[in-house]
Each structure stands twice: as structure tokens, then as C-alpha cells.
Amino acid sequence: MFQRFIRAIKSMFGGLVSSIEDPKLILEQNIRELNDQIPQMNENIATVKANMVMLQKEVDRYEKSIQDLTNKIKSAINANRDDIAEGYAMQLEKHKENLGQSREQLKFAEQAYEKAIKVKKAFMREKDRKIKEAREAMRASERAEWQARVADTLEQFEMGGVDQTHDEMVTRLNERTAKNEARMEIALDSVDTKTMEIEANAEKMRAQELVSQFKRDMGKEETPPESTKEGKIEVDESSDSKEDAGKTIGKDRTKS
């Protein structure tokens, strides 16, 4: 019963925590924590390297001391001072023992430093991979949020009747355009274009006659074009018909 109660409490708080978690914010916090670990790691590596440097100096000091004691022992023996040589020999033995221990510690310190460098390189690679992965996930999340907003906008178009209003307005504009085009066609059909063409041809023939008259006055006779002749004939016929019509009208008036 106690375990079930604990499990129920965990499920309640777990659900609450899950509901307030923002994956984007959590990934950003993870990136900050990964970057914050680099200074601490550099400090630890610096401590290991300082220990290695200190042990290296200690080894160098013991080696130099051993060399000096060896020279002193040799000098004392040459001077037949075995008592002094014995004292130096005891110091030399002690320094050799310390040198062995220092070299052993230096070996471990070098290994620890190399391992720390390898760990840092592995950590940096893993950090860069995780940060890159997190940023790609956040960019994908931003794209998904933008797409969701676009989808919501489209749904609002459909739900709010925007599509229907859009189609209705387009239809109205098309109908108005068609009506205006039809009115233009009707207006063009109502204009007597044949009469306009006849008047234009008459003006052209009149212009040709005037040019021919000027040429005759200038002594440059030429055969008038057939269109001019035909135009003259047509004009004469029209004039004759007008004269006949005038005579007829005159007779009718006399009779009346």
C-alpha cells in the first residue's frame, strides 16, 4: 500500500512537471550548462598539469643533487677523507630513493594529464554534437510553430467565411467586367461604320481630285486613276439623281 501511495504521488507530481516543461527552454538550459562545464574542466586540467610540472622540477632537483653528492664523495675519497665520504654517501642513498619515488609520481602525473586532455577532447566533441543537435531541434520546432500558425490562419479563412466572401467578390468583378465588355460591343455595333468608311473614301477621292487639279494647272497632265474616274462617275450619277429628284419635286409642287 505504501509503494502504491508513493507511486501515485510520483505520478501526480510527474504529470505536473511534464505539463510545465518547455523542451525549447530546457535545451537552451542544457546548452548553457555544457558551456559552463568547460571552465571547471580547464581548471582541473591546469591543476593536474601543475602537479606534473612540480614533480618534473623535483626530479630535476634530485638528479642534480645526486650528481653533486657523487662528485663530493669522489673528492673526499681522493682526499683520504672517508668519514666525509660516508656522510655524503648516506645523503646520496636518500636522494636516490626520493628520486625513484618522484619519478614514479611524475609518471602517474603525466598519465593523468594525458587522460585529462583526452577526456576534454571527448567532452568537447560530445558537447558540440549535443549543442548542434539541440539547435537543429529548436529550429525544427520554430518551423513547426510557423507552419502551425499558417494552418490556423487557413482554418480561420475557412471557418470565418473568408473563402466564401473571396469567391463571391471575384465572381462579382468578373460579372461587372463581362457587362462592360458587352456594352462596348453593343456600342460599336450601333455605330454606322460603313458610312464612316464611305465618308473617308469620299474625302480621299476629293483630295486626289484637288491634287490632279493642281497638276493640271502646273502643266503636269496625267491620266487620272481608275478610282478617281469611278468616283467621278459615282458623283455625277448622284448629282443627276439629285437633279431628277429636284425636278420631280418641282413638278409636284406646281401641280399642287
C-alpha positions in Angstrom: 0.0 0.0 0.0 2.8 2.4 0.8 4.5 1.7 -2.5 1.3 2.3 -4.4 0.8 5.5 -2.5 4.3 6.7 -3.3 3.8 5.7 -7.0 0.5 7.7 -7.0 2.3 10.8 -5.6 5.1 10.5 -8.1 2.6 10.2 -11.0 0.8 13.4 -9.8 4.0 15.5 -9.5 5.4 13.9 -12.6 2.4 14.9 -14.6 2.6 18.4 -13.2 6.3 18.8 -14.0 5.7 17.4 -17.5 2.9 19.9 -18.1 5.1 22.9 -17.2 8.2 21.7 -19.1 9.1 23.6 -22.2 11.5 21.5 -24.4 13.0 24.5 -26.0 13.8 26.2 -22.7 15.2 23.0 -21.3 17.5 22.5 -24.3 18.7 26.1 -24.0 19.5 25.5 -20.3 21.4 22.3 -21.2 23.5 24.2 -23.7 24.3 26.8 -21.0 25.3 24.0 -18.5 27.5 22.3 -21.1 29.3 25.6 -21.8 29.6 26.3 -18.1 31.4 23.0 -17.5 34.3 24.0 -19.8 36.0 26.5 -17.3 35.8 23.9 -14.5 37.3 21.3 -16.7 40.1 23.6 -17.7 40.8 24.4 -14.1 41.1 20.7 -13.2 43.4 20.1 -16.2 45.5 23.0 -15.1 45.8 21.5 -11.6 46.9 18.2 -13.0 49.5 19.9 -15.2 50.8 22.0 -12.3 51.3 18.8 -10.3 53.2 17.3 -13.2 55.4 20.3 -13.6 56.2 20.4 -9.9 57.1 16.7 -9.9 59.3 17.3 -13.0 61.2 20.1 -11.2 61.6 17.8 -8.2 63.0 15.1 -10.3 65.4 17.5 -11.9 66.5 18.8 -8.5 67.1 15.3 -7.1 69.1 14.4 -10.2 71.3 17.5 -9.8 71.7 16.8 -6.1 72.8 13.2 -6.8 75.3 14.4 -9.3 76.8 16.9 -6.8 76.9 14.3 -4.0 78.6 11.9 -6.3 81.3 14.4 -7.1 81.8 15.3 -3.4 82.1 11.6 -2.5 84.8 11.2 -5.2 86.6 14.3 -3.9 86.5 13.1 -0.3 87.9 9.7 -1.3 90.7 11.3 -3.2 91.5 13.4 -0.2 91.5 10.3 2.1 88.5 11.6 4.0 86.4 8.5 4.2 84.4 9.9 7.1 83.2 12.8 4.9 82.6 10.4 2.0 80.4 8.2 4.2 78.2 11.2 5.2 77.8 12.2 1.5 77.1 8.5 0.7 74.2 8.4 3.1 72.7 11.6 1.6 73.2 10.1 -1.8 71.3 7.0 -0.9 68.4 9.0 0.5 68.3 11.3 -2.6 68.2 8.3 -4.9 65.3 6.8 -3.0 63.4 10.1 -3.2 64.3 10.4 -6.9 62.7 7.0 -7.6 59.6 8.0 -5.8 59.4 11.3 -7.6 59.9 9.6 -11.0 57.1 7.2 -10.2 54.8 10.1 -9.2 55.8 12.0 -12.3 54.9 9.0 -14.4 51.4 8.9 -12.9 51.0 12.6 -13.2 51.9 12.5 -16.9 49.4 9.7 -17.5 46.7 11.7 -15.6 47.4 14.8 -17.7 47.2 12.9 -21.0 44.0 11.2 -19.8 42.6 14.6 -18.8 43.4 16.0 -22.3 41.7 13.0 -23.9 38.6 13.4 -21.7 38.4 17.1 -22.6 38.6 16.4 -26.3 35.9 13.7 -26.0 33.8 16.1 -23.9 34.2 18.9 -26.5 33.2 16.6 -29.3 30.2 15.4 -27.4 29.3 18.9 -26.3 29.5 20.2 -29.9 27.4 17.3 -31.1 24.7 17.8 -28.4 24.6 21.6 -29.0 24.3 21.1 -32.8 21.5 18.6 -32.3 19.7 20.8 -29.8 19.9 23.8 -32.1 18.6 21.8 -35.1 15.7 20.5 -32.9 14.9 24.1 -31.9 15.0 25.3 -35.5 12.7 22.5 -36.5 10.4 23.4 -33.6 10.3 27.0 -34.8 9.5 25.9 -38.3 6.8 23.6 -37.0 5.3 26.5 -34.9 5.3 28.7 -38.0 3.6 26.0 -40.0 1.0 25.6 -37.2 0.3 29.3 -37.3 -0.2 29.2 -41.1 -2.5 26.2 -40.7 -4.5 28.1 -38.0 -4.8 31.1 -40.4 -6.1 28.8 -43.2 -8.6 27.3 -40.9 -9.7 30.7 -39.8 -10.2 31.6 -43.5 -12.5 28.6 -44.0 -14.3 28.9 -40.6 -14.7 32.7 -40.8 -16.2 32.7 -44.3 -13.3 34.4 -45.9 -13.1 31.9 -48.7 -16.8 32.3 -49.5 -16.5 36.1 -49.5 -13.4 36.0 -51.7 -15.1 33.8 -54.3 -18.2 36.0 -54.2 -16.2 39.2 -54.8 -14.2 37.6 -57.6 -17.5 36.5 -59.2 -18.9 40.0 -58.9 -15.9 41.5 -60.5 -16.0 39.0 -63.4 -19.7 39.7 -64.0 -19.0 43.5 -64.0 -16.1 43.1 -66.4 -18.3 41.0 -68.7 -21.1 43.6 -68.6 -18.7 46.4 -69.5 -17.3 44.4 -72.4 -20.8 43.6 -73.7 -21.7 47.3 -73.5 -18.7 48.2 -75.5 -19.5 45.6 -78.2 -23.1 46.9 -78.4 -21.9 50.5 -78.7 -19.5 49.5 -81.5 -22.3 47.7 -83.3 -24.6 50.7 -83.1 -22.1 52.9 -84.9 -22.6 53.0 -88.7 -19.0 52.1 -89.6 -19.9 51.6 -93.3 -21.0 55.3 -93.5 -17.8 56.3 -91.9 -15.8 54.3 -94.4 -17.7 55.8 -97.3 -17.1 59.3 -96.0 -13.4 58.6 -95.5 -13.2 57.3 -99.1 -15.0 60.3 -100.4 -12.6 62.6 -98.6 -9.7 60.6 -100.1 -11.1 60.9 -103.7 -11.7 64.6 -103.1 -8.1 65.1 -102.1 -6.9 63.2 -105.2 -9.1 65.5 -107.4 -7.5 68.5 -105.8 -4.0 67.2 -106.4 -4.9 66.4 -110.0 -6.3 69.9 -110.5 -3.0 71.4 -109.2 -1.0 69.2 -111.5 -3.1 70.3 -114.5 -2.7 73.9 -113.5 1.0 73.4 -113.3 1.1 71.8 -116.7 1.7 68.3 -115.5 -1.1 66.3 -117.1 -1.5 62.7 -116.1 -4.1 60.1 -116.5 -6.4 60.1 -113.5 -6.6 56.8 -111.6 -9.5 54.5 -112.2 -10.6 55.0 -108.6 -10.9 58.8 -109.4 -12.9 58.1 -112.6 -15.2 55.8 -110.8 -15.5 58.3 -108.1 -16.4 61.0 -110.7 -19.0 58.7 -112.3 -20.4 57.9 -108.9 -20.6 61.6 -108.0 -22.1 62.5 -111.4 -24.7 59.8 -111.0 -25.5 61.0 -107.6 -25.7 64.6 -108.8 -28.0 63.5 -111.7 -30.2 61.7 -109.3 -30.4 64.8 -107.2 -31.3 66.9 -110.2 -34.1 64.4 -111.2 -35.3 64.4 -107.7 -35.4 68.2 -107.6 -37.3 68.3 -110.9 -39.8 65.8 -109.7 -40.3 67.7 -106.5 -40.8 70.9 -108.5 -43.4 69.3 -110.7 -45.3 68.0 -107.7 -45.3 71.5 -106.2 -46.6 73.1 -109.5 -49.4 70.6 -109.7 -50.4 71.2 -106.2 
